[in-house]
Every structure is written in structure tokens, then in C-alpha cells.
Amino acid sequence: MKDDKNISEFKANDQHIIENSKLNFFEALIPVIILMLLLAYNIFYAEGEMMGEYSNQYILLIGGLIAAVVGVYNKVSITRMLSEIWENLKSVFVPIMILFLVGALAGTWLVSGVIPAMVYYGLQVLNPSIFLPASVIIAAVISIATGSSWTTSATVGIALVGIGTALGINPGMIAGAVISGAYFGDKMSPLSDTTNLAPAMAGTNLFTHISYMAFTTVPTIVITLIIFGIISFNIDTSGSADVSNLLNTIAAKFNITPWLFLVPVTVVALILLKTKPLVALGTGVILAAIFAFLFQAEVLNQLGASKLSAVITSIFTDTQITTTNEKLNDLFSSGGMKGMLWTILLIICAMVFGGIMDGIGALSKITAALLSVASSVFGLFASTVISCLGLNAIASDQYLAIVIPGKMFKKAYEDKKLALENLSRTLEDSGTVTSVLIPWNTCGAYQSGVLGVGVGEYFLYAIFNWLSPFTTLLFAALNIKIRQLSNSK
């Protein structure tokens, strides 16, 4: 198309990266600045209700509209922008289906007694004084085994939030611990897609990348565990003194039996066997529905006109199981698939904004500007970190936050005689792990939706995630484990 003659494009790992020679840096920043100002106003002054419940979604669409105007001004065709939006939406189709299944999973695991059983036995095993560091370790082990922080949160993460909440621990702390462990495992697992993507973009191999990444990742997770250990020893867990009452209340309402653990064990086993997430989670929903009929007939009778209608309701919409304990009433509620709609709409709107920004060449323009000011080795590392953080916020997608800086900065690392595993490590330290700290990023939206805890509530406690970029910059500033190209194998 003649309107796009100023556009050039390359494709890397199914990600389209577009450069626009006509667009200047300040024009590329216009949609970003307006988006950030609107989001800041909504969060800090309007308390998230500037335009109603879906304020953030509307703001992302407004940002996308402004980006489209900038694109049209710079002779980018509407067709190209729509094409990039479509590419972005296709990339989140499976995550959206997973979110729907997670909503169904939460509902069926509640009415079948799976979640109550996890809470019941977990209250007896996980002591409040070690709960937070134990949550980090459990999440890390599952995530290393599965290669997925998302799967970890959707299985053990939900259970840990339930158990910790019943103990009276701040849900933000629990979610932060789960996310810290989950992203450590995701980052270090050879099964993880981002762990494979980062070295592919930088031009190094997988196991060199993982071993080199351990230099910054292990100290970061150790510090995280120490901080959570200190927090655990000093928090006031009002629920710990009331454990016997909680146990009696759960046992009075549900038929609690170890057989219920066959459901989560089956799901985890399927994931470890590399079964597709949609199949594994779908199996978890079906099994839980069957177990609800087998073990929780009384609960189902209380919830609906028939047992079948109660199960169907738990899959698709709101379910509330009332007990004599107010704390458990808050815990034993689920929105089903309906409860995931806010998160799904946020992801869709973020993909629209990110697609238009990529389509007009704004993302690559902003990254190139950062690269141009990286004169020193530390400046190069800092520019990479800032680029990854910025793209997580602007493109709302962790894959673009790895792919674009990986391609743009590769030659600069080679010019400074730096081994390319420096780049791949920095991409993960700042691209992969910080995606969950952005509310409108696909990862932030997913984790807050699955765990039922807002990004603002867990941000401070996702210690591993926000500490990782600082660790990589500290190593660069002090020249610790910065491998030179001549020494790289």
C-alpha cells in the first residue's frame, strides 16, 4: 500500500515489529503520555471509577484512538493498524480461554469441596510463622516443573491465597509471595516460553542463558525469602488463634475427604505430562463437577433448584456458600466465568492499544531512542531495562517486551564486546518478571484476576519481581559477572 511506503517490518517468533521512518520520537510518545496521565488520574484521584467500573478499559481504548490519529497523520493506513490489532488479539486467544476456564475451575472447585479441603488441611499443615516463605518455595517448585507462572497461580496459588486468608494474613502478602515464587520458577525453567524466547532473541543458547541468569536470580530469590521470613515472624495473624473454629465450620458445611485431592493432583499431573493447558484445566472442571455430585449433595441442594443447576451456575456465574464464619463467607465465593470478564476485557483493550502502537511504529521508535543514549556499558544495561519496563506498560505484553529490545539492542551489546547472554539475562530480569506489576499488562490482569488480589495490593510484596531489575543494574554498575564477548563460548 502506497500509504505505508515509510514502513519496514520484521517478524520474530510470531511477533511483528514495525519501524516507521516518518514517525518522530515525540509523536510516538503522545499516546503514551496521555495514557499514563489518564491512568494516573483514574487510580489516584478517581479511585478507579472515572468512567465507571470499566475505566481502565476505556482509557486504553482512548489511548489507542490517539495513537491511531498519530498514525494517520504519519500516513499509516487503517488497514495496517487493524492488522496489528488482529495479530495481538490472536496472540491472547488461548490466555482468554484459560481465564474463562480458571473462572469455571474456581467455581467448581468451590462447590465440589476441593478448595475448602485445601484450606482445611492447609490450616493444619502450614504454620503462620513460615507461611509466606513456604508459599514462595511451593510456587517456585511447581513453576519450575511446569514452566508456567500462570498455571502455578491457577492451581496452588488459589489454594495458598485461600489458606493464608483464613489464617488472617494479608491477601496482598500471599499473592506477592506466590507471584515471586512463580516467576522465579518460570524464569529458571527450560520449559518456560519466555526462558526460551529471551536467548533466541539475543542470539545465545538456552542453557547458557539459564546458568548465566542464576547469578542475578538466585541472590534475588534469597533476599525475597529472607524478607518474607522476617515478615512472617512479625505479622499479627488473628486467624491463627481461631483455627479450630475455622476447621469445625468447614467440616460442618462440606464433606471433607482426602479423595477430593484427586482433582488438583490430576490437573497438575496432566500439566507435568505436557498436556495443553486448556485440556488440563478443562479436565479439572469436569472432574470437580463430578466430585460435587459425589461428595457435596447437601451443598448443591442449598445452592440451586437442582444439583445440576447449582453446578452449572458455579461454572458460569456467581456462587456464594454461606457459613457461620464471616471470614469463610468471603473466601467461599466465586464469580465463575462471569467473574473473569473484567480481566478479559482489560486484556482485549490493552491488545488494541498495543497493536496500534506497534502498527504505527511507535514501539520501535521509543526503543531506538533509548538505544541512542546508551554510551557506556551501564547505560546500555539501563536502557535495556527501561525499554523492557516501558514496553510492558505500553504494549501490555511481556513477549513484545522481550522481542523488541532483544532485536534492537543485540548489535549494541556486540559493539561493546559484551557476551549476548548479558542481553538475554537482562531481558528476563526486566521484561519477564515485571509484566505482572502492570495492571493492564496481560500478566498483571491475569494474576490479579486469578488470585482475586489487585496489582496495587500485591505490588509491594511481589519482591522478587520488582527487585530483579535493580539486581541486574547493580551487577552492571559494579561490573559483577558481566561476561565479555571474547570470553564467551
N, C-alpha and C positions, 0 to 999 in steps of 0.2 A: 504493500500500500504506500502510495507516494507520501502520505502524511507522516509515515514512520521512517523516512529515509535517514533521520538523525539517530535512529535506534539501532543498537547492536545487542546481541543476546548470546549467552552460552548456557548450557544445561549441565548440571552436575548432580548425580544421584537423585534424579527426578525433580530437582529444584531448578526453576528457571531464574536466571539472574540477568537483568536487563540494564544496559548502560545507555544514557541519553546525553549526547554531546551538546545539545541545545540547552538543556536544563542547567541552571547555575545553583550553587550551594544554598544561597539564601532562599531561593524559590523552593528548594527541596525541604527546607526547614519550616516553611509556613504552615503546612498541615500539622506538623509535629508540635510546634509551639502552641497553636490554637487548641489542639487535642489535649495537651498537658495542662493548659490553663483551665479548660473546661472541666477536666477530670479533677484537678486540684480544688476548684471551687465546689464541685459536687461533693467531694469527700470531706473537705474541711469546713465548709460553710453551710452547705445544704444537707449535710448528713446523709448523702446518697439518695436524696429524694427530689433533686432539682426538677426532674421531669417525670416523677413517679417512680414506681418500682423498677422500671427498666431504663433508668437514667444513663447508666454506663453504656448500654447498648445503643441508645440514641446518640450519645456523644461520639461513639466510634463511627457511626454512620455519617454524622455531621463532618467528622474529620475526613472520612472517605470522600464525601461530596466536595470538600475544599480541595483535596488532593486531585480530584477529577478536573476541577476548574483549572488548577495549575497545569495539569496535563494537557488539556485542550488548548490553553494559552501557548503551550510549547509544542503544538502540532502533533500531539499523541492522539491516535484515533480512539474513539469509544470502544471499538471492537477489540483493540489490544487490551485495554483496561478490563473489559468484561472477560476476556480470555484468561487473564491472570487471576481474576476473582474466581473463575470456574476452576482453575488449577488448584487454587488454595482450598476451595470448598471440597474438591475431590480428595485432597490430602487428609481432611478431617472427617471423612465419611465414616471410617471404621471407628475412630475415637468417639464419635457421636453415638454410634450403635452400642459401643461399650458402655457409654454413660447411661443410655437407656437400660441396658442390662444390669448395670450396677444398681440403678434405682429399683428395678424388679427384684434383684438379689437382696437388697436391704429389706424390702417388704416381705418377701417370702421367708427369709432367714429369721425375721422377727416372729411371724405367725407360726412358723414351724418349731420355734423354741431354740433355734441354733444360736442366735445372738444372746438370748437370756442364759443359755447353757454356758457359752463362752464367758459371760460376765460372772455367772455363779461359781464356776470352777476357777476362773482367773482371780476372783476376790480372795480365794483361799490360798492361791499359789504366789501371786505377785505382791510382795510387801511394798507399802508406800515408800519406804526408805530407799528402795532400789528400783522403783517402778520406771522412772524416766530413763536412766541409763540402760536398763533391761529392755525397754522399748526400742531404743536406738539399735541395740545389738540384734534383737529379734528381727526388726525390719531390715537391717543390713544383711543378715544371713539369707533371708527369703529373697531379697532383691538380687544378691549375687547369684543365687541358684536359678532365679527366673530371668534375670537380665532386664527386669521391668519395675520401675518405681510405681507405675500406675497399678499394676497387678498387686503389688505389695500393699498399697493403700486400700485397695478394694477388698482385700481378704483380711490379713492380720491387722491392718491399720484400723479398720472399722471396729474390730474386736477390742483392740487396745484403747481406743477412744472411749468405748463403752465401759470397759473395766475401770479405767482411770477416772472417768466422770463419776462412777458410782463410789469411788474412793474419796471423792471430793477434791480431786486435782483439777486445776485449771485446764479446760479443753485446749486452749491455745498452746500450753506447755506440752501436752500429749501429742498434739498434731505436729508441733515443731520437732519433737523427738522422733516421731515416726518418719517424717519427711527427711530429717537429717540422715537417719539410717538408710532409708530407701534410696536416697540419691547417692550416698556413698557406695552402696551395692550396685546401683545402676551404672555408676561411673567406672567401677573396677571390674565389672563382669564382662567377659568376652562375648556373652550372649546379647549384650545391650546394643540397640541400633545406633545410639549416639556414640558409644565407645568404638564402634566400627566406622562410623561416619567421620569422626574427627581426624584419625590418621589418614583416611582416604583423601580428605580434602587437603591435608598438609603435605602428603607425599611420603609418609613413613609407614611402617608396618604395625599391625595390631599389638603384638606382644611387646615390642619395643616401647610403644605408646603406653601400655598399661604399667610396665615396670618403671618407666620414667615418671609417670604420673604419681606413683606411690610416694615419691619424695615430698610432694606437697600435700597429697591427700591423706596419708597416714598421720602426720602431725596435726592436721586439721581435725580429723575424727577423734584423735586422742584428746585434744583440747575440748572438743564438744562433749565427750564422755565425762571429763573432769568437771566441766561446768554443770552438766546435768546431775552429776553425783552430788555436788555441793547444793544445788537447788533442792534435790530430793531430801537431803538431810535437814533442810531448813524450812520446807513448806509446811503449812498447817493443813493437814488432811483431816478435815472434820468428819469425812465419811468413814475413816478407818475405825473409829470407836463404835460405829454403828453397823459393822459388817454382819453380825449375827442377825440383826433385824432385817437387813437387806436380803440375806440368804433365805430367811424364813418367808419373806414376802415373795421372792421369785419362785421358791418351791411351792408356795400356796397357789400361785397363779398358773404356773406351767408344769408340765410333766418333764422334769429334768432327768436326762439319762445320757450316759456316755455314747450311746448309739447315735445321737444327734451329730456327733463329730465326724461321722462318715461323710456328711455333706461337704464341709470345708476341706477335709482330707482328700476327697475325690477331686475337688476343684484344683487344689494345689498339685496333686499327682498328675492331673491332665496337663497343667501348665509346665511342670518339670519334664513331661514327655513331649514337649514342644507342640502341644495341641494349640490350635488357633484360639486366641482369647475369646472370640465370640462363641466358639463351641464350648470352651471350658466354662465360661460364665453362664451360658445358656443351660448347660447340664446342671450347674449349681442351682439355677432357678427351678428347673423341673424336679430335681431330687428333693429340694426343700418343699415344694408344693406337695409331693407325695408324702413326705415325712409329716407335714402339717396334718394331713388326714389320719395318718397312723398314730401320732403321738399327742396332738393338741385339739382333739374333737371339742372339748369344752370351750376352749378359747375361740374356735371358729364359730361355734353356736352363739357365742356372745357378740360376735362381730357382724354377723350378717343374717339375712333371711334363710340362707342355706350355707353349708360348708363350702360349696363350690363358689358361690358368690363372694364369700369372705376371702378366699384365696385369690380370685380374680381381682378383687378390689385392692388387695395388698400388692399385686403386680403393677397395677396401672395408676392408682391414686392414693389418697391419704388413708393411713391406718393408725389408730390410737388405741393402745391397750392400757386400760386404767387399773392401777393397783392402789394399795393403801399408803404407798410411799410416794410423795411428790417428786422426789429426785428420780425415781424409776419411771414415773409417768413421762417425764421429759425425755428419758432415754428410750423408752419403748414406744416410739412413734416413728413413722416413716411416710415419705411422700410418694413412694413408688416411682414409676417413670415420670409422672407429673412433676415430682419434686426436682427432676433434673432439667426441666425446661428452661429455667432462668440461666443455668450454666451453659446449656446448649446454644441458646440464643446469643449469649455473650461470645462464645467461640465463633459462631457464624458471622456476627458483626465485626469481630476482630479480623477474621479472614477477609472480609470485604475491604476493610481499611488497609490491611497489609497487602492485599492483592493489587489495589490501585496504586499504592506507594511503590510497589515493585514494578508495576506496569509502566509507570511514567519515568522510571529510572532513578527515583529519589533515594532508594535504599543504597544502591551502589555509589551514588554521588556523595552521600553523607560519609560512607566508609572511606571512600577515596580521599575526602578532605581530612579525615583523621590520619590517614596514612602519610599525607603530605607534610605533617608537622612532626612526624616521628624521626628526629635527627639522631638521638642516642639509643643505645640498647634498651635502657629503661623506658625511654619514650616510646619505643616500638612495642614493648610489652604493655605499657599503659594504654597505648592507642588500640591495641587488640582487645584489651579488657573493656575499655569504654565502648568500642564498636559492638562487642557481643552484648553488653548490657543494654546499649541503645537499641539494637535490633530486637532484643527480647521485648522491649517496651513498644517499639514502633511497629515491627512486623508481627508481633504477638505469636511468634512461632520459634521454638528452640532450634529447629533444623536450619532455618534461614540464618539464625544467629551463629551457627557453626559454618554453614556453607559459604556465605558471602565473605566474612573475614578470612576464612581459610583460603579462598581463591585470591582475594585482594592482597593479603599480606605475605603470601608464600615467597614471592620474589624478594621482598624486603628482608626477610629472615636470611635468605640465601646470600643476599648482597652484604649482609653484616656477618657472614661466615658463621651463622648460628644453625645448629642441627635442627632439622624440621620437627623433631619431637618436642622442641621448645614451643613451637606453634600449636601442635596438636594438644599438648598439655594445657596450654593457656586457653584454647578454645573450650575445653571441657571445664576447666576451673572457673570460667566466667560465663560461658554460653549455656552449657547443660544445666548446671546447678542453680543458676539464678532465675531461670524461666519460671520457677514455681513461686517466686517472690513478686511477680507482676499479676495483679488481679485479673486483667483482661487477656493475659497470655493463655494459650491453650492449657499449659501445665498448671498455672495458678488457678484457672477456672475449674479445671478437673479436680485437683486436690481439695480445694475448698468445698466443691460440690459433693464429692465422695465422703470426705471426713466430717462434713457438716460444720466446719470451722472456717470463718472468714480469713482471707490472707492477712488482713490487718491484725487479727487476733494471734496468728501463729508466726508472723514475720520475725519478731524479735527472737523467738525460740527456735526458728529454723537456723540454728547456729552454724552448722556445717555449711549451709548454702550461702549465707552472706559472708562467712569468714573465708571461704575458698578464694575469691578474687584477691583479698588482702594478702593471703598467704603467698599466692603466685607473684604478686607485686613485691612483697618483702624479699622473696628469693631473688628476684631480678635486681632489686636495689642493692642487695648485699652480695650479688654475684655468687649465690649458692646454687650448686647443681645446674648451672647454665652451660649446657654442653655445646662445644664448638663443632662446626661442620667437619673440620679436619680430624676430630676425634670420634666422629660418629661412624658406626659400622653400617 
